Amino acid sequence: MDTSKIVGEKIKSLREDKHISREELAERSGLAIEQIERIENNIDLPSLAPLIKIARVLGVRLGTFLDDQDETGPAICRKAEATDTISFSNNAIQSRKHMEYHSLSKSKADRHMEPFIIDVAATDDSEFVLSSHEGEEFIMVMEGVMEICYGKHTYLLEEGDSIYYDSIVPHHVHAYQGQAAKILAVIYTPV
């Protein structure tokens, strides 16, 4: 499954259904028109913060872009089924760091939380731009050590440690000293 095409197509379809121009979506979301075009044309799959801004303008849940089924009951995700990945780029010009997101709930319609297992690749990147969006995040480290920059504070989390925070506060989540890691992340965004 090519998730980037699904996301771009869904954004374009929702935008057109609501009679919102690309220019209006860019203005209301605070994103550049070029970024909207690149997303809709399946050139970029952005980080979560821009996707959340787009979802807010379109009046949908973040999960709407990732849904592939309409299950209203409980959604079971077996270990072998969590292999599809989504890579979100941070879109910084000099930094194309990626994390591979394994959705644990894409079959659940009308959800308000987005649970992911995230494989954090090793990187030489040390320049991080904090971002913020409405909602809350919960992160538990499964492997490795993670560094969370939250407002003016920095926290190191080791395997088994977790953090729960308001994502309106500027933050950035990355592996400590560029080492590979794995986390469970649950993101809540109000509609």
N, C-alpha and C positions, 0 to 999 in steps of 0.2 A: 504494500500500500504506500503510495506517495502522498504523505500527509501534507506536504507543502502545497500541493495542487488542491487538495481538499480545502485547506484553510483559505487560500487565495480565492478559489471559486465561491466558497460560502460567503466570504466577506463581500465580494462583488455582487453576488445574487441578493444578499440581504440589503445592501446599500441601494441597489436598483429597485427592489421591491418597495422600499421606503421612500423612493424618489429623492434620494440624497445624492448630490453630485460628488465627485472625487474632491473638488475644491472645498465643498462644504464639510465633508468628512475630515479633511485635513485641518481646516480652520477650527472646527468644533473639538477635535481631538488634540490639537496642538502639535500635530505631526506635519512634516513636510509633504507637499503634494507628490514629490518624487518618491518618497517612502511608501505612500499609499499605492502609487502605480506599481512599484516594484513588488509589493506584497500581492496585489491583485493579479499581477502577471506572473506569479509564481517564481520570481527571481529571488526574493528574500522571504524567509520566515523569521519575523522579528522576535525579540525577547518578549517576555510576558507583559512588561509594563505597557508597551505600545498596543499589544493585543487587548489588554484590559481597557485602555482608553478608547479603542475602536468599538469594543463591545458596549461600553457605556453610551457612546453616541448612537449606536444602532439599537440600544434598548434590549440587549440580549445578554445571557450569561456567557462567560468566557468559554465554558464547555460546549456552547453551540457550535463553535468552530471546529471542534474535535469529534463531535457526536457522529456515530455511524449507525446507531440503532435507536429504537424508541422504547426500550424496556422501562416500564414504570414500577415494577417490583424491585426486589433486591438484585444487585448486579454482582455476580461472582466472577472473579478474575483468577483463573488458575495460573500457577507459576509458568507453565509452558505458553500461556496466552499473552503474557506480558512482554513479548519479544518485539512487537512493533515499536519503533522509536520515532520521536519527534525531536529534531534539533533546532533550538532557538539560538539565533546569532545575536550578539549584543549590539551589532551594527556600528560599532566604533570603527572609524576608518582604518586606523593602524592595528586594530585588535579584532580578530575574527574567532574569538574563543567560543567553543561550543560545549553544551551539555546535552547528553542524550536523555530525553524524557520518555519513560515507559508509563503510559496512562494506565491506571488501575480501575477506571470507572467509565470508559468511553461508551459502554453499552447502557448506562443509566441515563435516562432522559430526565429533564427538569431537576438536575442536581445543583446544589449551591456550593459544593466543595469540589476541588480538583486534586485527587491524590495521585502522586507520581513516585516511581522509583527513578532516581536520576543518577546516571553514570557521569561523573565529573572527570573529564580527561586531564591528564597531566599537561601543564603549559608553562611557558617561560614568561607569560604575561604577568606584570605586576602593577599595571595601570588599571584602576577600577573606577568606574563612574557609578555613584550611588543613584538609585532611582526610587520612586515612590508611586503608590497607587492605592486606591481604596481597598479595604479588606484586612485580612489577617493571614498569617502564615505559620505553619508548624513544620519544623524540620527535626529529623532524628538522624544522626550519623550511623550508618550501617557498617562502613569500612573507611579507614583513613582518618584524617583530621581536617575539619572545615574551619574557615575563618569567616565570621559574620561581622561586617561593618554595619553598625546600627546607630544612626545619628552620629554623635561624637565618640561613641564607644566601640571597641572591638572585642569580640569574644572568640575564644578557641574552643571548639567542641570536638571531643574524641569519640571513638566508637561507643555507642550506647547513650551518649549525651543528646539532649534535645533542647530546642528553643521554640518559644511561641511568642509572636510579636505582632504589633499593629503595623501593617505595611504602608501606611500613610507616612511614617517616619522614613526618611531616605535611608536606603540600605543596599548592601551588596553581599552576595553569598558566593564564596569561592573556596577552592581547596587550599589548605595551608602550604605555603612555600612551593606551590605549583605541583604538588604530588597528586596522583589520581585518588579518587574517593568515590563513595556511593552513599546516597542519602535517600530517605523517605521524606517527601515534602507534601504537605496538604495545604492548598491555597484556597482561601474563601474570598470571594468578591461579591458584594451586594449588587443586585441588579438595579 
